Amino acid sequence: MKYEVIYMKADYEPWWMFEDWEKMIQSRKAFDSEKEALHYLYELKKEFGTKYNYYEERKDCFFAYWTDRERIFCEGCDEDLQIFHGIITFMDGKPYAFTLINNSNI
């Protein structure tokens, strides 16, 4: 099994996974064990939690962070769009919620 933690930056939340979502990937880390991947995820979430004011989580495998001041202007829609910093956890190429063993894998 291959575990991954992907960081993407886009003008939409990570759970939408639009057709070109992989073009928005900023980093992709692979792990041989779920425990290693979970540890990295916790560290990344801790870091993002201190950087960004807002947070939302879906299905235990999609995590979005943002702040009011980070926006880009969209020519096509003639408005400012929110930038989201998204984390997605994967197992074998599919979104996957890491499981906790005895309330902690660390």
CYANA upper distance limits for C-alpha pairs under 8 A (distance plus 0.5 A):
  1 MET  CA     32 ASP  CA      7.43
  1 MET  CA     33 SER  CA      8.27
  1 MET  CA     91 MET  CA      7.31
  1 MET  CA     92 ASP  CA      6.49
  2 LYS  CA     30 ALA  CA      7.35
  2 LYS  CA     31 PHE  CA      6.74
  2 LYS  CA     32 ASP  CA      6.18
  2 LYS  CA     33 SER  CA      7.89
  2 LYS  CA     91 MET  CA      6.09
  2 LYS  CA     92 ASP  CA      5.59
  2 LYS  CA     93 GLY  CA      8.31
  3 TYR  CA     30 ALA  CA      6.17
  3 TYR  CA     31 PHE  CA      5.58
  3 TYR  CA     32 ASP  CA      6.80
  3 TYR  CA     33 SER  CA      7.14
  3 TYR  CA     34 GLU  CA      6.71
  3 TYR  CA     37 ALA  CA      6.90
  3 TYR  CA     89 THR  CA      8.03
  3 TYR  CA     90 PHE  CA      6.12
  3 TYR  CA     91 MET  CA      5.01
  3 TYR  CA     92 ASP  CA      6.92
  4 GLU  CA     28 ARG  CA      7.35
  4 GLU  CA     29 LYS  CA      6.00
  4 GLU  CA     30 ALA  CA      4.92
  4 GLU  CA     31 PHE  CA      6.56
  4 GLU  CA     37 ALA  CA      7.12
  4 GLU  CA     89 THR  CA      6.28
  4 GLU  CA     90 PHE  CA      5.45
  4 GLU  CA     91 MET  CA      6.84
  4 GLU  CA     93 GLY  CA      8.49
  5 VAL  CA     28 ARG  CA      6.50
  5 VAL  CA     29 LYS  CA      5.94
  5 VAL  CA     30 ALA  CA      7.20
  5 VAL  CA     37 ALA  CA      7.18
  5 VAL  CA     40 TYR  CA      8.27
  5 VAL  CA     41 LEU  CA      7.19
  5 VAL  CA     87 ILE  CA      7.35
  5 VAL  CA     88 ILE  CA      6.41
  5 VAL  CA     89 THR  CA      5.19
  5 VAL  CA     90 PHE  CA      6.87
  6 ILE  CA     25 ILE  CA      7.43
  6 ILE  CA     26 GLN  CA      8.26
  6 ILE  CA     27 SER  CA      6.38
  6 ILE  CA     28 ARG  CA      4.98
  6 ILE  CA     29 LYS  CA      6.94
  6 ILE  CA     87 ILE  CA      5.99
  6 ILE  CA     88 ILE  CA      5.71
  6 ILE  CA     89 THR  CA      6.87
  6 ILE  CA     90 PHE  CA      8.40
  7 TYR  CA     25 ILE  CA      6.35
  7 TYR  CA     26 GLN  CA      6.06
  7 TYR  CA     27 SER  CA      5.71
  7 TYR  CA     28 ARG  CA      6.88
  7 TYR  CA     85 HIS  CA      7.63
  7 TYR  CA     86 GLY  CA      6.14
  7 TYR  CA     87 ILE  CA      5.12
  7 TYR  CA     88 ILE  CA      7.19
  8 MET  CA     14 PRO  CA      7.81
  8 MET  CA     22 GLU  CA      8.43
  8 MET  CA     24 MET  CA      5.74
  8 MET  CA     25 ILE  CA      4.62
  8 MET  CA     26 GLN  CA      5.63
  8 MET  CA     27 SER  CA      7.51
  8 MET  CA     85 HIS  CA      6.44
  8 MET  CA     86 GLY  CA      5.55
  8 MET  CA     87 ILE  CA      6.84
  9 LYS  CA     24 MET  CA      6.08
  9 LYS  CA     25 ILE  CA      7.04
  9 LYS  CA     26 GLN  CA      7.12
  9 LYS  CA     83 ILE  CA      7.42
  9 LYS  CA     84 PHE  CA      6.19
  9 LYS  CA     85 HIS  CA      5.15
  9 LYS  CA     86 GLY  CA      6.55
 10 ALA  CA     14 PRO  CA      8.47
 10 ALA  CA     24 MET  CA      6.48
 10 ALA  CA     83 ILE  CA      6.09
 10 ALA  CA     84 PHE  CA      5.95
 10 ALA  CA     85 HIS  CA      7.30
 10 ALA  CA     86 GLY  CA      8.30
 11 ASP  CA     72 ILE  CA      8.48
 11 ASP  CA     81 LEU  CA      6.58
 11 ASP  CA     82 GLN  CA      6.05
 11 ASP  CA     83 ILE  CA      5.01
 11 ASP  CA     84 PHE  CA      6.31
 12 TYR  CA     16 TRP  CA      7.65
 12 TYR  CA     82 GLN  CA      7.91
 12 TYR  CA     83 ILE  CA      7.37
 12 TYR  CA     84 PHE  CA      6.55
 13 GLU  CA     64 ALA  CA      6.46
 13 GLU  CA     84 PHE  CA      6.43
 13 GLU  CA     85 HIS  CA      8.20
 13 GLU  CA     86 GLY  CA      6.92
 14 PRO  CA     62 PHE  CA      6.70
 14 PRO  CA     63 PHE  CA      7.53
 14 PRO  CA     64 ALA  CA      7.03
 14 PRO  CA     84 PHE  CA      8.41
 14 PRO  CA     85 HIS  CA      8.46
 14 PRO  CA     86 GLY  CA      5.62
 14 PRO  CA     87 ILE  CA      7.32
 14 PRO  CA     88 ILE  CA      7.37
 15 TRP  CA     58 ARG  CA      7.80
 15 TRP  CA     62 PHE  CA      6.27
 15 TRP  CA     88 ILE  CA      8.46
 17 MET  CA     21 TRP  CA      5.80
 20 ASP  CA     24 MET  CA      8.04
 21 TRP  CA     25 ILE  CA      7.82
 30 ALA  CA     37 ALA  CA      8.03
 31 PHE  CA     36 GLU  CA      6.81
 31 PHE  CA     37 ALA  CA      6.19
 32 ASP  CA     36 GLU  CA      7.94
 33 SER  CA     37 ALA  CA      6.98
 34 GLU  CA     38 LEU  CA      6.46
 34 GLU  CA     98 PHE  CA      7.28
 35 LYS  CA     39 HIS  CA      6.67
 35 LYS  CA    105 ASN  CA      6.05
 35 LYS  CA    106 ILE  CA      7.26
 36 GLU  CA     40 TYR  CA      6.85
 37 ALA  CA     41 LEU  CA      6.61
 38 LEU  CA     42 TYR  CA      6.68
 38 LEU  CA     98 PHE  CA      7.15
 38 LEU  CA    105 ASN  CA      7.63
 38 LEU  CA    106 ILE  CA      8.29
 39 HIS  CA     43 GLU  CA      6.90
 39 HIS  CA    105 ASN  CA      8.06
 39 HIS  CA    106 ILE  CA      6.75
 40 TYR  CA     44 LEU  CA      6.67
 41 LEU  CA     45 LYS  CA      6.53
 42 TYR  CA     46 LYS  CA      6.55
 43 GLU  CA     47 GLU  CA      6.75
 44 LEU  CA     48 PHE  CA      6.62
 45 LYS  CA     49 GLY  CA      6.33
 46 LYS  CA     50 THR  CA      7.10
 47 GLU  CA     51 LYS  CA      7.08
 48 PHE  CA     52 TYR  CA      6.47
 48 PHE  CA     65 TYR  CA      7.40
 49 GLY  CA     53 ASN  CA      7.85
 49 GLY  CA     55 TYR  CA      8.09
 49 GLY  CA     65 TYR  CA      8.07
 52 TYR  CA     65 TYR  CA      6.44
 52 TYR  CA     66 TRP  CA      5.76
 52 TYR  CA     67 THR  CA      5.75
 53 ASN  CA     65 TYR  CA      7.93
 53 ASN  CA     66 TRP  CA      6.73
 53 ASN  CA     67 THR  CA      5.65
 53 ASN  CA     68 ASP  CA      8.35
 54 TYR  CA     65 TYR  CA      6.04
 54 TYR  CA     66 TRP  CA      5.76
 54 TYR  CA     67 THR  CA      6.58
 55 TYR  CA     63 PHE  CA      7.77
 55 TYR  CA     64 ALA  CA      6.07
 55 TYR  CA     65 TYR  CA      5.10
 55 TYR  CA     66 TRP  CA      7.19
 56 GLU  CA     63 PHE  CA      6.44
 56 GLU  CA     64 ALA  CA      5.74
 56 GLU  CA     65 TYR  CA      7.24
 57 GLU  CA     61 CYS  CA      8.03
 57 GLU  CA     62 PHE  CA      6.13
 57 GLU  CA     63 PHE  CA      5.03
 57 GLU  CA     64 ALA  CA      6.81
 58 ARG  CA     62 PHE  CA      5.67
 58 ARG  CA     63 PHE  CA      7.11
 59 LYS  CA     97 ALA  CA      7.55
 60 ASP  CA     96 TYR  CA      8.32
 60 ASP  CA     97 ALA  CA      5.55
 60 ASP  CA     98 PHE  CA      8.06
 61 CYS  CA     87 ILE  CA      8.29
 61 CYS  CA     88 ILE  CA      6.04
 61 CYS  CA     89 THR  CA      5.61
 61 CYS  CA     90 PHE  CA      8.12
 61 CYS  CA     95 PRO  CA      6.85
 61 CYS  CA     96 TYR  CA      6.17
 61 CYS  CA     97 ALA  CA      5.16
 61 CYS  CA     98 PHE  CA      7.86
 62 PHE  CA     86 GLY  CA      7.66
 62 PHE  CA     87 ILE  CA      6.38
 62 PHE  CA     88 ILE  CA      5.29
 62 PHE  CA     89 THR  CA      7.37
 63 PHE  CA     86 GLY  CA      6.04
 63 PHE  CA     87 ILE  CA      5.51
 63 PHE  CA     88 ILE  CA      6.98
 64 ALA  CA     84 PHE  CA      6.73
 64 ALA  CA     85 HIS  CA      6.19
 64 ALA  CA     86 GLY  CA      4.98
 64 ALA  CA     87 ILE  CA      7.01
 65 TYR  CA     84 PHE  CA      6.25
 65 TYR  CA     85 HIS  CA      5.56
 65 TYR  CA     86 GLY  CA      6.80
 66 TRP  CA     70 GLU  CA      7.93
 66 TRP  CA     82 GLN  CA      8.26
 66 TRP  CA     83 ILE  CA      7.08
 66 TRP  CA     84 PHE  CA      5.59
 66 TRP  CA     85 HIS  CA      6.69
 67 THR  CA     83 ILE  CA      8.47
 68 ASP  CA     82 GLN  CA      7.97
 70 GLU  CA     82 GLN  CA      6.94
 70 GLU  CA     83 ILE  CA      6.28
 71 ARG  CA     80 ASP  CA      6.49
 71 ARG  CA     81 LEU  CA      5.83
 71 ARG  CA     82 GLN  CA      5.11
 71 ARG  CA     83 ILE  CA      5.81
 72 ILE  CA     80 ASP  CA      5.88
 72 ILE  CA     81 LEU  CA      5.84
 72 ILE  CA     82 GLN  CA      7.23
 72 ILE  CA     83 ILE  CA      7.50
 73 PHE  CA     78 ASP  CA      7.60
 73 PHE  CA     79 GLU  CA      6.22
 73 PHE  CA     80 ASP  CA      4.79
 73 PHE  CA     81 LEU  CA      6.61
 74 CYS  CA     78 ASP  CA      6.01
 74 CYS  CA     79 GLU  CA      6.02
 74 CYS  CA     80 ASP  CA      6.43
 74 CYS  CA     81 LEU  CA      7.07
 75 GLU  CA     79 GLU  CA      7.74
 88 ILE  CA     95 PRO  CA      7.25
 89 THR  CA     95 PRO  CA      6.17
 89 THR  CA     96 TYR  CA      6.11
 89 THR  CA     97 ALA  CA      7.11
 89 THR  CA     98 PHE  CA      8.00
 90 PHE  CA     94 LYS  CA      5.63
 90 PHE  CA     95 PRO  CA      4.83
 90 PHE  CA     96 TYR  CA      5.22
 90 PHE  CA     97 ALA  CA      8.04
 91 MET  CA     95 PRO  CA      6.96
 91 MET  CA     96 TYR  CA      6.03
100 LEU  CA    104 SER  CA      5.74
100 LEU  CA    105 ASN  CA      6.11
101 ILE  CA    105 ASN  CA      6.10
